[in-house]
Amino acid sequence: MAEPVVVTIPHKLTKEEAVRRLKKGFGDVRSTVGEKFVVLTDDWAGDHLDFRASLLGQTTTGTVDVGEHSVRLEIQLPWMLALLANKAKAIVQKQGQLMLEKPSKTKTTTT
């Protein structure tokens, strides 16, 4: 039985910019994590995403809804991954915040 994990991430972006960053972030996940996490489908309709992914051999589904001030992500974890739900929630929260943060200005270093 699937265990839902819901994460709400606040942002100070326009909805359009939040969607753009999330689309880029999902693409980056595919190239960074490789065969351990494979997004099988990601279907955007405006500010709503339905996705299906494979994680450690387990298939999961989820949705992302981008609002004016926050992003709501819901993932249905299979029972095997539900055992790690709290850890997964913390990871999703952190990664989502990183995707939505405003890029920092380039820092210069002195030697």
C-alpha positions, 0 to 999 in steps of 0.5 A: 500500500502506498504511503503519501508524503506531502511537502510544502515549500514556500517561495518568493518567486513568480509562479512562472519562475518557480515552474521554470526552476522546477522543470530544470531541477527535474531535468538535473535530477535525471542527469545527476542521480542516474540509474538510481532515480529515473523519472519515467514520465513528467507531464506538465500542464501549466503549473501542475506536474504529474510524474512517475519515477523509479527509485531503488527499483521501486516505482512511485508517482506524485504531483507538484502544484505551484502556487503564488507563494508555495509549491506543494509536492505529494509523492505516493511511496510504495510500502518498501520506501514508506519505511524511509518516509521521514528521511525522504520528506526531509530530502525532498524539502531540501532539494525543493528549496534548493531548486527554488532559491534565488541564485546567489551572486558570484562570490569572488575569492582572494588568494 
